Amino acid sequence: MSKGELNKAIDIRVKTPDEVEALLLDLKREQLNLRFQRATGQQENTSQIRKVRRSVARVKTILAERARSTVKA
């Protein structure tokens, strides 16, 4: 599965909690690398930062939803 496909919330929801945590870690690393590229002037695709930032938010939202559902149960 490519990173573009993982942006969909449905694809993230079917993953196990460990897989979602690993995905979040990968996205955070990618976000850091993109920030370094921007700072050094090596970045060509500036829209990639926005996509990764939104993917991180999407994953965090799903993790928060799962946490709230386990507290209620």
PDB file of N, CA, C and O in Angstrom:
ATOM      1  N   MET A   1       0.836  -1.172   0.000  1.00  0.00           N
ATOM      2  CA  MET A   1       0.000   0.000   0.000  1.00  0.00           C
ATOM      3  C   MET A   1       0.890   1.247   0.000  1.00  0.00           C
ATOM      4  O   MET A   1       1.810   1.344   0.812  1.00  0.00           O
ATOM      5  N   SER A   2       0.636   2.167  -0.868  1.00  0.00           N
ATOM      6  CA  SER A   2       1.441   3.381  -0.917  1.00  0.00           C
ATOM      7  C   SER A   2       0.936   4.381   0.113  1.00  0.00           C
ATOM      8  O   SER A   2      -0.163   4.233   0.647  1.00  0.00           O
ATOM      9  N   LYS A   3       1.738   5.391   0.384  1.00  0.00           N
ATOM     10  CA  LYS A   3       1.355   6.394   1.380  1.00  0.00           C
ATOM     11  C   LYS A   3       0.124   7.169   0.933  1.00  0.00           C
ATOM     12  O   LYS A   3      -0.651   7.622   1.776  1.00  0.00           O
ATOM     13  N   GLY A   4      -0.075   7.331  -0.365  1.00  0.00           N
ATOM     14  CA  GLY A   4      -1.259   8.024  -0.859  1.00  0.00           C
ATOM     15  C   GLY A   4      -2.539   7.279  -0.515  1.00  0.00           C
ATOM     16  O   GLY A   4      -3.572   7.893  -0.245  1.00  0.00           O
ATOM     17  N   GLU A   5      -2.465   5.959  -0.526  1.00  0.00           N
ATOM     18  CA  GLU A   5      -3.630   5.161  -0.193  1.00  0.00           C
ATOM     19  C   GLU A   5      -3.922   5.182   1.298  1.00  0.00           C
ATOM     20  O   GLU A   5      -5.072   5.023   1.707  1.00  0.00           O
ATOM     21  N   LEU A   6      -2.905   5.375   2.106  1.00  0.00           N
ATOM     22  CA  LEU A   6      -3.091   5.358   3.550  1.00  0.00           C
ATOM     23  C   LEU A   6      -3.768   6.614   4.068  1.00  0.00           C
ATOM     24  O   LEU A   6      -4.149   6.667   5.237  1.00  0.00           O
ATOM     25  N   ASN A   7      -3.925   7.616   3.231  1.00  0.00           N
ATOM     26  CA  ASN A   7      -4.527   8.852   3.676  1.00  0.00           C
ATOM     27  C   ASN A   7      -6.008   8.711   3.973  1.00  0.00           C
ATOM     28  O   ASN A   7      -6.594   9.562   4.642  1.00  0.00           O
ATOM     29  N   LYS A   8      -6.606   7.662   3.489  1.00  0.00           N
ATOM     30  CA  LYS A   8      -8.030   7.486   3.707  1.00  0.00           C
ATOM     31  C   LYS A   8      -8.276   6.947   5.111  1.00  0.00           C
ATOM     32  O   LYS A   8      -7.610   6.013   5.557  1.00  0.00           O
ATOM     33  N   ALA A   9      -9.225   7.541   5.786  1.00  0.00           N
ATOM     34  CA  ALA A   9      -9.523   7.144   7.155  1.00  0.00           C
ATOM     35  C   ALA A   9      -9.985   5.691   7.242  1.00  0.00           C
ATOM     36  O   ALA A   9      -9.718   5.009   8.232  1.00  0.00           O
ATOM     37  N   ILE A  10     -10.661   5.232   6.231  1.00  0.00           N
ATOM     38  CA  ILE A  10     -11.151   3.853   6.232  1.00  0.00           C
ATOM     39  C   ILE A  10      -9.982   2.873   6.264  1.00  0.00           C
ATOM     40  O   ILE A  10     -10.028   1.862   6.965  1.00  0.00           O
ATOM     41  N   ASP A  11      -8.941   3.177   5.504  1.00  0.00           N
ATOM     42  CA  ASP A  11      -7.769   2.302   5.488  1.00  0.00           C
ATOM     43  C   ASP A  11      -7.072   2.281   6.839  1.00  0.00           C
ATOM     44  O   ASP A  11      -6.508   1.259   7.230  1.00  0.00           O
ATOM     45  N   ILE A  12      -7.106   3.388   7.547  1.00  0.00           N
ATOM     46  CA  ILE A  12      -6.436   3.466   8.844  1.00  0.00           C
ATOM     47  C   ILE A  12      -7.258   2.737   9.905  1.00  0.00           C
ATOM     48  O   ILE A  12      -6.703   2.078  10.784  1.00  0.00           O
ATOM     49  N   ARG A  13      -8.579   2.858   9.818  1.00  0.00           N
ATOM     50  CA  ARG A  13      -9.449   2.260  10.829  1.00  0.00           C
ATOM     51  C   ARG A  13      -9.365   0.734  10.867  1.00  0.00           C
ATOM     52  O   ARG A  13      -9.584   0.143  11.924  1.00  0.00           O
ATOM     53  N   VAL A  14      -9.057   0.087   9.754  1.00  0.00           N
ATOM     54  CA  VAL A  14      -9.009  -1.378   9.740  1.00  0.00           C
ATOM     55  C   VAL A  14      -7.695  -1.913  10.295  1.00  0.00           C
ATOM     56  O   VAL A  14      -7.555  -3.123  10.476  1.00  0.00           O
ATOM     57  N   LYS A  15      -6.749  -1.057  10.562  1.00  0.00           N
ATOM     58  CA  LYS A  15      -5.450  -1.482  11.089  1.00  0.00           C
ATOM     59  C   LYS A  15      -5.531  -1.722  12.592  1.00  0.00           C
ATOM     60  O   LYS A  15      -6.387  -1.171  13.283  1.00  0.00           O
ATOM     61  N   THR A  16      -4.619  -2.557  13.078  1.00  0.00           N
ATOM     62  CA  THR A  16      -4.530  -2.804  14.509  1.00  0.00           C
ATOM     63  C   THR A  16      -3.914  -1.578  15.180  1.00  0.00           C
ATOM     64  O   THR A  16      -3.274  -0.765  14.513  1.00  0.00           O
ATOM     65  N   PRO A  17      -4.101  -1.438  16.481  1.00  0.00           N
ATOM     66  CA  PRO A  17      -3.514  -0.287  17.181  1.00  0.00           C
ATOM     67  C   PRO A  17      -1.989  -0.184  17.015  1.00  0.00           C
ATOM     68  O   PRO A  17      -1.448   0.916  16.901  1.00  0.00           O
ATOM     69  N   ASP A  18      -1.311  -1.321  17.003  1.00  0.00           N
ATOM     70  CA  ASP A  18       0.144  -1.293  16.816  1.00  0.00           C
ATOM     71  C   ASP A  18       0.515  -0.795  15.420  1.00  0.00           C
ATOM     72  O   ASP A  18       1.479  -0.046  15.259  1.00  0.00           O
ATOM     73  N   GLU A  19      -0.248  -1.209  14.421  1.00  0.00           N
ATOM     74  CA  GLU A  19       0.011  -0.752  13.057  1.00  0.00           C
ATOM     75  C   GLU A  19      -0.244   0.743  12.911  1.00  0.00           C
ATOM     76  O   GLU A  19       0.473   1.435  12.189  1.00  0.00           O
ATOM     77  N   VAL A  20      -1.262   1.231  13.595  1.00  0.00           N
ATOM     78  CA  VAL A  20      -1.576   2.659  13.530  1.00  0.00           C
ATOM     79  C   VAL A  20      -0.474   3.468  14.208  1.00  0.00           C
ATOM     80  O   VAL A  20      -0.082   4.522  13.708  1.00  0.00           O
ATOM     81  N   GLU A  21       0.024   2.983  15.337  1.00  0.00           N
ATOM     82  CA  GLU A  21       1.130   3.667  16.024  1.00  0.00           C
ATOM     83  C   GLU A  21       2.381   3.689  15.142  1.00  0.00           C
ATOM     84  O   GLU A  21       3.087   4.695  15.090  1.00  0.00           O
ATOM     85  N   ALA A  22       2.653   2.586  14.453  1.00  0.00           N
ATOM     86  CA  ALA A  22       3.807   2.534  13.549  1.00  0.00           C
ATOM     87  C   ALA A  22       3.623   3.498  12.382  1.00  0.00           C
ATOM     88  O   ALA A  22       4.576   4.148  11.953  1.00  0.00           O
ATOM     89  N   LEU A  23       2.412   3.587  11.875  1.00  0.00           N
ATOM     90  CA  LEU A  23       2.117   4.517  10.790  1.00  0.00           C
ATOM     91  C   LEU A  23       2.332   5.953  11.248  1.00  0.00           C
ATOM     92  O   LEU A  23       2.899   6.764  10.515  1.00  0.00           O
ATOM     93  N   LEU A  24       1.884   6.266  12.451  1.00  0.00           N
ATOM     94  CA  LEU A  24       2.061   7.613  12.991  1.00  0.00           C
ATOM     95  C   LEU A  24       3.544   7.944  13.128  1.00  0.00           C
ATOM     96  O   LEU A  24       3.965   9.058  12.814  1.00  0.00           O
ATOM     97  N   LEU A  25       4.322   6.998  13.587  1.00  0.00           N
ATOM     98  CA  LEU A  25       5.762   7.204  13.719  1.00  0.00           C
ATOM     99  C   LEU A  25       6.403   7.453  12.354  1.00  0.00           C
ATOM    100  O   LEU A  25       7.246   8.340  12.217  1.00  0.00           O
ATOM    101  N   ASP A  26       6.012   6.682  11.356  1.00  0.00           N
ATOM    102  CA  ASP A  26       6.543   6.865  10.000  1.00  0.00           C
ATOM    103  C   ASP A  26       6.178   8.240   9.440  1.00  0.00           C
ATOM    104  O   ASP A  26       7.005   8.905   8.818  1.00  0.00           O
ATOM    105  N   LEU A  27       4.941   8.653   9.666  1.00  0.00           N
ATOM    106  CA  LEU A  27       4.505   9.959   9.171  1.00  0.00           C
ATOM    107  C   LEU A  27       5.249  11.089   9.867  1.00  0.00           C
ATOM    108  O   LEU A  27       5.596  12.088   9.237  1.00  0.00           O
ATOM    109  N   LYS A  28       5.494  10.935  11.161  1.00  0.00           N
ATOM    110  CA  LYS A  28       6.249  11.960  11.900  1.00  0.00           C
ATOM    111  C   LYS A  28       7.682  12.070  11.370  1.00  0.00           C
ATOM    112  O   LYS A  28       8.232  13.164  11.250  1.00  0.00           O
ATOM    113  N   ARG A  29       8.273  10.908  11.055  1.00  0.00           N
ATOM    114  CA  ARG A  29       9.629  10.922  10.485  1.00  0.00           C
ATOM    115  C   ARG A  29       9.643  11.607   9.119  1.00  0.00           C
ATOM    116  O   ARG A  29      10.535  12.397   8.811  1.00  0.00           O
ATOM    117  N   GLU A  30       8.644  11.287   8.318  1.00  0.00           N
ATOM    118  CA  GLU A  30       8.554  11.903   7.001  1.00  0.00           C
ATOM    119  C   GLU A  30       8.357  13.417   7.126  1.00  0.00           C
ATOM    120  O   GLU A  30       8.934  14.190   6.361  1.00  0.00           O
ATOM    121  N   GLN A  31       7.550  13.827   8.085  1.00  0.00           N
ATOM    122  CA  GLN A  31       7.318  15.245   8.319  1.00  0.00           C
ATOM    123  C   GLN A  31       8.622  15.950   8.709  1.00  0.00           C
ATOM    124  O   GLN A  31       8.899  17.056   8.245  1.00  0.00           O
ATOM    125  N   LEU A  32       9.405  15.310   9.552  1.00  0.00           N
ATOM    126  CA  LEU A  32      10.687  15.881   9.952  1.00  0.00           C
ATOM    127  C   LEU A  32      11.629  16.002   8.756  1.00  0.00           C
ATOM    128  O   LEU A  32      12.287  17.027   8.579  1.00  0.00           O
ATOM    129  N   ASN A  33      11.689  14.960   7.944  1.00  0.00           N
ATOM    130  CA  ASN A  33      12.550  14.998   6.758  1.00  0.00           C
ATOM    131  C   ASN A  33      12.122  16.102   5.794  1.00  0.00           C
ATOM    132  O   ASN A  33      12.968  16.778   5.210  1.00  0.00           O
ATOM    133  N   LEU A  34      10.822  16.284   5.629  1.00  0.00           N
ATOM    134  CA  LEU A  34      10.337  17.335   4.740  1.00  0.00           C
ATOM    135  C   LEU A  34      10.677  18.719   5.289  1.00  0.00           C
ATOM    136  O   LEU A  34      10.969  19.636   4.521  1.00  0.00           O
ATOM    137  N   ARG A  35      10.641  18.876   6.609  1.00  0.00           N
ATOM    138  CA  ARG A  35      11.025  20.162   7.196  1.00  0.00           C
ATOM    139  C   ARG A  35      12.500  20.457   6.970  1.00  0.00           C
ATOM    140  O   ARG A  35      12.875  21.596   6.693  1.00  0.00           O
ATOM    141  N   PHE A  36      13.340  19.426   7.087  1.00  0.00           N
ATOM    142  CA  PHE A  36      14.761  19.618   6.812  1.00  0.00           C
ATOM    143  C   PHE A  36      14.997  19.971   5.347  1.00  0.00           C
ATOM    144  O   PHE A  36      15.820  20.829   5.027  1.00  0.00           O
ATOM    145  N   GLN A  37      14.265  19.300   4.466  1.00  0.00           N
ATOM    146  CA  GLN A  37      14.406  19.601   3.041  1.00  0.00           C
ATOM    147  C   GLN A  37      13.992  21.037   2.741  1.00  0.00           C
ATOM    148  O   GLN A  37      14.633  21.720   1.942  1.00  0.00           O
ATOM    149  N   ARG A  38      12.925  21.488   3.381  1.00  0.00           N
ATOM    150  CA  ARG A  38      12.471  22.858   3.157  1.00  0.00           C
ATOM    151  C   ARG A  38      13.505  23.851   3.681  1.00  0.00           C
ATOM    152  O   ARG A  38      13.765  24.873   3.047  1.00  0.00           O
ATOM    153  N   ALA A  39      14.088  23.553   4.828  1.00  0.00           N
ATOM    154  CA  ALA A  39      15.057  24.461   5.434  1.00  0.00           C
ATOM    155  C   ALA A  39      16.341  24.555   4.618  1.00  0.00           C
ATOM    156  O   ALA A  39      16.981  25.606   4.591  1.00  0.00           O
ATOM    157  N   THR A  40      16.718  23.477   3.961  1.00  0.00           N
ATOM    158  CA  THR A  40      17.952  23.476   3.177  1.00  0.00           C
ATOM    159  C   THR A  40      17.708  23.833   1.720  1.00  0.00           C
ATOM    160  O   THR A  40      18.656  23.897   0.937  1.00  0.00           O
ATOM    161  N   GLY A  41      16.457  24.068   1.341  1.00  0.00           N
ATOM    162  CA  GLY A  41      16.147  24.457  -0.021  1.00  0.00           C
ATOM    163  C   GLY A  41      16.141  23.308  -1.013  1.00  0.00           C
ATOM    164  O   GLY A  41      16.226  23.537  -2.219  1.00  0.00           O
ATOM    165  N   GLN A  42      16.045  22.088  -0.535  1.00  0.00           N
ATOM    166  CA  GLN A  42      16.063  20.915  -1.411  1.00  0.00           C
ATOM    167  C   GLN A  42      14.667  20.451  -1.813  1.00  0.00           C
ATOM    168  O   GLN A  42      14.523  19.603  -2.694  1.00  0.00           O
ATOM    169  N   GLN A  43      13.654  20.996  -1.181  1.00  0.00           N
ATOM    170  CA  GLN A  43      12.300  20.505  -1.416  1.00  0.00           C
ATOM    171  C   GLN A  43      11.739  21.042  -2.728  1.00  0.00           C
ATOM    172  O   GLN A  43      11.815  22.235  -3.020  1.00  0.00           O
ATOM    173  N   GLU A  44      11.176  20.130  -3.502  1.00  0.00           N
ATOM    174  CA  GLU A  44      10.573  20.505  -4.776  1.00  0.00           C
ATOM    175  C   GLU A  44       9.052  20.572  -4.671  1.00  0.00           C
ATOM    176  O   GLU A  44       8.426  21.478  -5.222  1.00  0.00           O
ATOM    177  N   ASN A  45       8.465  19.619  -3.966  1.00  0.00           N
ATOM    178  CA  ASN A  45       7.006  19.539  -3.869  1.00  0.00           C
ATOM    179  C   ASN A  45       6.565  20.076  -2.504  1.00  0.00           C
ATOM    180  O   ASN A  45       6.568  19.348  -1.511  1.00  0.00           O
ATOM    181  N   THR A  46       6.195  21.329  -2.468  1.00  0.00           N
ATOM    182  CA  THR A  46       5.837  21.945  -1.192  1.00  0.00           C
ATOM    183  C   THR A  46       4.484  21.468  -0.670  1.00  0.00           C
ATOM    184  O   THR A  46       4.221  21.588   0.527  1.00  0.00           O
ATOM    185  N   SER A  47       3.641  20.945  -1.511  1.00  0.00           N
ATOM    186  CA  SER A  47       2.332  20.472  -1.052  1.00  0.00           C
ATOM    187  C   SER A  47       2.452  19.182  -0.246  1.00  0.00           C
ATOM    188  O   SER A  47       1.514  18.808   0.458  1.00  0.00           O
ATOM    189  N   GLN A  48       3.573  18.507  -0.336  1.00  0.00           N
ATOM    190  CA  GLN A  48       3.757  17.258   0.399  1.00  0.00           C
ATOM    191  C   GLN A  48       3.733  17.501   1.909  1.00  0.00           C
ATOM    192  O   GLN A  48       3.260  16.645   2.657  1.00  0.00           O
ATOM    193  N   ILE A  49       4.228  18.638   2.365  1.00  0.00           N
ATOM    194  CA  ILE A  49       4.207  18.948   3.797  1.00  0.00           C
ATOM    195  C   ILE A  49       2.768  18.984   4.297  1.00  0.00           C
ATOM    196  O   ILE A  49       2.457  18.430   5.351  1.00  0.00           O
ATOM    197  N   ARG A  50       1.915  19.623   3.555  1.00  0.00           N
ATOM    198  CA  ARG A  50       0.504  19.734   3.938  1.00  0.00           C
ATOM    199  C   ARG A  50      -0.162  18.365   3.975  1.00  0.00           C
ATOM    200  O   ARG A  50      -0.932  18.077   4.891  1.00  0.00           O
ATOM    201  N   LYS A  51       0.124  17.525   2.995  1.00  0.00           N
ATOM    202  CA  LYS A  51      -0.475  16.192   2.943  1.00  0.00           C
ATOM    203  C   LYS A  51      -0.055  15.356   4.145  1.00  0.00           C
ATOM    204  O   LYS A  51      -0.879  14.674   4.755  1.00  0.00           O
ATOM    205  N   VAL A  52       1.221  15.413   4.479  1.00  0.00           N
ATOM    206  CA  VAL A  52       1.721  14.628   5.608  1.00  0.00           C
ATOM    207  C   VAL A  52       1.150  15.158   6.916  1.00  0.00           C
ATOM    208  O   VAL A  52       0.774  14.377   7.790  1.00  0.00           O
ATOM    209  N   ARG A  53       1.081  16.481   7.059  1.00  0.00           N
ATOM    210  CA  ARG A  53       0.539  17.079   8.277  1.00  0.00           C
ATOM    211  C   ARG A  53      -0.920  16.649   8.482  1.00  0.00           C
ATOM    212  O   ARG A  53      -1.330  16.337   9.600  1.00  0.00           O
ATOM    213  N   ARG A  54      -1.680  16.637   7.418  1.00  0.00           N
ATOM    214  CA  ARG A  54      -3.084  16.223   7.525  1.00  0.00           C
ATOM    215  C   ARG A  54      -3.216  14.722   7.792  1.00  0.00           C
ATOM    216  O   ARG A  54      -4.135  14.289   8.487  1.00  0.00           O
ATOM    217  N   SER A  55      -2.305  13.940   7.243  1.00  0.00           N
ATOM    218  CA  SER A  55      -2.318  12.506   7.519  1.00  0.00           C
ATOM    219  C   SER A  55      -2.023  12.236   8.989  1.00  0.00           C
ATOM    220  O   SER A  55      -2.638  11.362   9.601  1.00  0.00           O
ATOM    221  N   VAL A  56      -1.084  12.988   9.554  1.00  0.00           N
ATOM    222  CA  VAL A  56      -0.774  12.856  10.976  1.00  0.00           C
ATOM    223  C   VAL A  56      -2.019  13.194  11.802  1.00  0.00           C
ATOM    224  O   VAL A  56      -2.356  12.477  12.743  1.00  0.00           O
ATOM    225  N   ALA A  57      -2.688  14.270  11.453  1.00  0.00           N
ATOM    226  CA  ALA A  57      -3.896  14.665  12.173  1.00  0.00           C
ATOM    227  C   ALA A  57      -4.972  13.598  12.051  1.00  0.00           C
ATOM    228  O   ALA A  57      -5.675  13.312  13.021  1.00  0.00           O
ATOM    229  N   ARG A  58      -5.106  13.013  10.880  1.00  0.00           N
ATOM    230  CA  ARG A  58      -6.117  11.974  10.659  1.00  0.00           C
ATOM    231  C   ARG A  58      -5.836  10.758  11.547  1.00  0.00           C
ATOM    232  O   ARG A  58      -6.751  10.206  12.156  1.00  0.00           O
ATOM    233  N   VAL A  59      -4.576  10.348  11.616  1.00  0.00           N
ATOM    234  CA  VAL A  59      -4.207   9.194  12.430  1.00  0.00           C
ATOM    235  C   VAL A  59      -4.437   9.502  13.912  1.00  0.00           C
ATOM    236  O   VAL A  59      -4.954   8.660  14.646  1.00  0.00           O
ATOM    237  N   LYS A  60      -4.058  10.695  14.351  1.00  0.00           N
ATOM    238  CA  LYS A  60      -4.260  11.070  15.750  1.00  0.00           C
ATOM    239  C   LYS A  60      -5.740  11.115  16.107  1.00  0.00           C
ATOM    240  O   LYS A  60      -6.123  10.744  17.216  1.00  0.00           O
ATOM    241  N   THR A  61      -6.566  11.562  15.179  1.00  0.00           N
ATOM    242  CA  THR A  61      -8.006  11.612  15.411  1.00  0.00           C
ATOM    243  C   THR A  61      -8.568  10.209  15.606  1.00  0.00           C
ATOM    244  O   THR A  61      -9.384   9.979  16.499  1.00  0.00           O
ATOM    245  N   ILE A  62      -8.136   9.286  14.777  1.00  0.00           N
ATOM    246  CA  ILE A  62      -8.611   7.905  14.881  1.00  0.00           C
ATOM    247  C   ILE A  62      -8.151   7.282  16.189  1.00  0.00           C
ATOM    248  O   ILE A  62      -8.915   6.558  16.828  1.00  0.00           O
ATOM    249  N   LEU A  63      -6.912   7.550  16.601  1.00  0.00           N
ATOM    250  CA  LEU A  63      -6.425   7.029  17.878  1.00  0.00           C
ATOM    251  C   LEU A  63      -7.227   7.605  19.041  1.00  0.00           C
ATOM    252  O   LEU A  63      -7.529   6.890  19.997  1.00  0.00           O
ATOM    253  N   ALA A  64      -7.573   8.887  18.972  1.00  0.00           N
ATOM    254  CA  ALA A  64      -8.363   9.516  20.021  1.00  0.00           C
ATOM    255  C   ALA A  64      -9.773   8.926  20.067  1.00  0.00           C
ATOM    256  O   ALA A  64     -10.323   8.715  21.148  1.00  0.00           O
ATOM    257  N   GLU A  65     -10.350   8.663  18.910  1.00  0.00           N
ATOM    258  CA  GLU A  65     -11.682   8.050  18.857  1.00  0.00           C
ATOM    259  C   GLU A  65     -11.665   6.666  19.504  1.00  0.00           C
ATOM    260  O   GLU A  65     -12.579   6.297  20.242  1.00  0.00           O
ATOM    261  N   ARG A  66     -10.608   5.909  19.212  1.00  0.00           N
ATOM    262  CA  ARG A  66     -10.500   4.581  19.792  1.00  0.00           C
ATOM    263  C   ARG A  66     -10.336   4.672  21.311  1.00  0.00           C
ATOM    264  O   ARG A  66     -10.907   3.868  22.047  1.00  0.00           O
ATOM    265  N   ALA A  67      -9.571   5.631  21.769  1.00  0.00           N
ATOM    266  CA  ALA A  67      -9.354   5.792  23.208  1.00  0.00           C
ATOM    267  C   ALA A  67     -10.660   6.164  23.907  1.00  0.00           C
ATOM    268  O   ALA A  67     -10.955   5.664  24.992  1.00  0.00           O
ATOM    269  N   ARG A  68     -11.435   7.040  23.283  1.00  0.00           N
ATOM    270  CA  ARG A  68     -12.720   7.432  23.876  1.00  0.00           C
ATOM    271  C   ARG A  68     -13.690   6.254  23.906  1.00  0.00           C
ATOM    272  O   ARG A  68     -14.453   6.108  24.861  1.00  0.00           O
ATOM    273  N   SER A  69     -13.670   5.422  22.882  1.00  0.00           N
ATOM    274  CA  SER A  69     -14.609   4.300  22.840  1.00  0.00           C
ATOM    275  C   SER A  69     -14.251   3.235  23.881  1.00  0.00           C
ATOM    276  O   SER A  69     -15.142   2.562  24.398  1.00  0.00           O
ATOM    277  N   THR A  70     -12.975   3.073  24.193  1.00  0.00           N
ATOM    278  CA  THR A  70     -12.593   2.091  25.214  1.00  0.00           C
ATOM    279  C   THR A  70     -12.901   2.597  26.612  1.00  0.00           C
ATOM    280  O   THR A  70     -13.174   1.802  27.511  1.00  0.00           O
ATOM    281  N   VAL A  71     -12.863   3.918  26.810  1.00  0.00           N
ATOM    282  CA  VAL A  71     -13.185   4.486  28.113  1.00  0.00           C
ATOM    283  C   VAL A  71     -14.670   4.336  28.396  1.00  0.00           C
ATOM    284  O   VAL A  71     -15.053   4.042  29.528  1.00  0.00           O
ATOM    285  N   LYS A  72     -15.513   4.532  27.393  1.00  0.00           N
ATOM    286  CA  LYS A  72     -16.961   4.424  27.557  1.00  0.00           C
ATOM    287  C   LYS A  72     -17.390   2.988  27.823  1.00  0.00           C
ATOM    288  O   LYS A  72     -18.351   2.750  28.553  1.00  0.00           O
ATOM    289  N   ALA A  73     -16.684   2.037  27.235  1.00  0.00           N
ATOM    290  CA  ALA A  73     -17.087   0.630  27.362  1.00  0.00           C
ATOM    291  C   ALA A  73     -16.741   0.019  28.687  1.00  0.00           C
ATOM    292  O   ALA A  73     -17.025  -1.156  28.918  1.00  0.00           O
TER     293      ALA A  73
END
